Amino acid sequence: MRERSDVMKILVTGGCGFIGSNFIRYMLEEYENVEITNLDALTYAGNLKNLVDLEDNSRYTFVRGDITDKDVVAELLKPGMDGIVNFAAESHVDRSILDSTPFITTNVLGVHVLLAAAVEYEAGRFLQVSTDEVYGALGETGRFTETTPLSPSSPYSASKAAADLIVGSFHKTFGLETIITRCSNNYGPYQFPEKLIPFFVTNAMNDMELPLYGDGLYVRDWIYVKDHCQAIDVALRKGRPGEVYNIGADSEESNIEITKLILAELGKPESLIKFVKDRPAHDRRYAIDAGKIREELGWEPHFTFEEAMSETIRWYVDEQEWWKSVRSGEYLKYYEEQYGDR
């Protein structure tokens, strides 16, 4: 990695998605010496409007392309990059159960294309944005550490676990400076409305049912996306090559607690909750031990769950045009206007 006084050129893949777009915005606001190229295939979850205000920023470049395309990746890495941050992934568990093929293609084969090109063109550090779901399920006690055995439960988490192993192998075999981050459940602005929190917020605003899997007691460790972005930045700059860093904010909440909080914040009745049939292989509980990144790299979350959830809910209340355009498919028209047929 170059010194902070030099221009730092970063390739961000999947930067039009939820976490990727928040990361790009964070980096450009935080550092004046950062230039970002955003490579995104613009699948259903990639929304150009997430970064529409950056289109005239001289330090930001958007390139439409797929990480599985060797030629596109090579063209971006040939001029020289100081780092790659890979957000590009199929990430919705339910979709992976219906059809796992896109998950294997993007999450495994695509990562391999990026890694091979990173070695060939000496692209600096490679940070793989992974997930705590690679660890599988926890019991009622304990937390995931970086040494917890991988035991994925869904095709989605299995594809991410496979990618993590390939990333690690490129460090050991080729000496590529790799970092893997595994984060707990994110929430915040620009999250695709099929995910639990934005789905329930937008449903509740329209007095629609909130379908809750099983008994609603599935527990996740939640983190505000802005805290996650800062942690990725710290890991990219300071992390030890070849290491894995768990990222979490010690905010364990059950789905039913999240649902009731949303309803209370919006002043809606709990009668909107509808318990539905559980999905296959639904992990009961996730919890992250983030001690390593805190102790080694000095990262700490800045937002409490309560304040960040209120801020998130307010964002969806204020930005109804954004999520309504996503739900209706109108956001695709902006892409078509800019780049032709999708």
Beta strands, then each sheet from edge to edge (+ up, - down):
strand 1: 8-13
strand 2: 34-40
strand 3: 60-64
strand 4: 83-86
strand 5: 125-131
strand 6: 178-183
strand 7: 185-187
strand 8: 210-213
strand 9: 219-224
strand 10: 243-247
strand 11: 252-254
strand 12: 273-276
sheet 1: 3+ 2+ 1+ 4+ 5+ 6+ 10+
sheet 2: 7+ 9+ 11-
sheet 3: 8+ 12+
end
